[in-house]
Amino acid sequence: MTLRHHPKNLQPLVSLCEPADVGELALIRSLLDGNGIPYAVQHEHIGALYPGVALLGSRVMVAECDRQRAEILLSRLALQVREATSETD
């Protein structure tokens, strides 16, 4: 759910995270969409200007009122990824 037609789009946006690659961005988008948190992605398509360069500093932005909930969701995701990675080692 992007911020374009959402009532929270009048609130100031704050930076949530800077994904390392398009796969991480897809995971974050899915997590936010699944939990009904509107977001915007700055510099999402800048990589298209430079083929072969992954993301070039895209940033996921959320409304200030959603920041804490979004950070908790991302921290849970990071914990699950660490646990799954350690199980395979």
C-alpha positions in Angstrom: 0.0 0.0 0.0 1.8 3.1 -1.2 1.1 6.5 0.3 -0.4 8.1 -2.9 -4.1 7.8 -2.0 -3.9 7.1 1.7 -5.2 9.5 4.4 -1.9 9.3 6.3 -0.1 10.9 3.4 -0.5 14.3 5.0 1.8 13.3 7.9 5.5 13.7 7.7 7.4 10.8 6.4 10.4 9.3 8.2 13.1 7.0 7.0 12.5 3.4 8.0 15.5 1.7 6.3 17.7 1.5 3.3 17.4 -1.9 1.6 20.7 -3.5 0.4 19.2 -4.9 -2.8 15.9 -5.5 -4.7 15.3 -8.8 -2.9 15.4 -7.1 0.5 13.2 -4.3 -0.8 10.6 -6.8 -2.0 10.6 -8.5 1.5 10.1 -5.2 3.2 7.3 -4.1 0.9 5.5 -7.4 1.4 5.8 -7.1 5.2 4.5 -3.6 5.2 1.7 -4.3 2.7 0.7 -7.4 4.7 0.4 -5.4 7.9 -1.4 -2.4 6.3 1.4 0.1 6.8 1.5 2.6 3.9 5.0 3.5 2.6 6.9 5.3 -0.1 10.2 4.3 -1.6 12.6 7.1 -2.5 15.0 6.5 -5.4 13.3 3.2 -6.3 14.0 3.3 -10.0 17.3 5.2 -10.0 19.1 1.8 -10.6 17.4 1.7 -14.0 19.5 4.6 -15.1 22.7 2.6 -14.4 22.2 -1.0 -15.5 24.0 -3.5 -13.4 24.0 -1.4 -10.3 21.5 -2.8 -7.8 19.7 -0.1 -5.9 21.9 3.0 -5.4 20.6 4.1 -2.0 16.8 3.6 -2.2 15.0 4.4 1.1 11.8 3.1 2.5 9.7 5.9 4.1 6.7 5.5 6.4 4.4 7.9 8.2 5.8 9.0 11.6 2.9 7.4 13.4 3.6 4.0 11.8 7.4 4.1 12.4 7.5 2.2 15.7 5.2 -0.6 14.5 7.2 -0.9 11.2 10.5 -1.1 13.1 9.2 -3.9 15.3 8.1 -5.8 12.2 11.5 -5.4 10.6 13.3 -6.4 13.7 11.2 -9.6 13.9 12.0 -10.3 10.3 15.7 -9.8 10.9 15.6 -12.2 13.9 13.8 -14.9 11.9 16.4 -14.6 9.1 19.3 -14.9 11.6 17.7 -17.9 13.2 17.1 -19.6 9.9 20.7 -18.9 8.8 22.2 -20.3 12.0 20.1 -23.5 11.6 21.6 -24.2 8.2 25.2 -23.8 9.4 
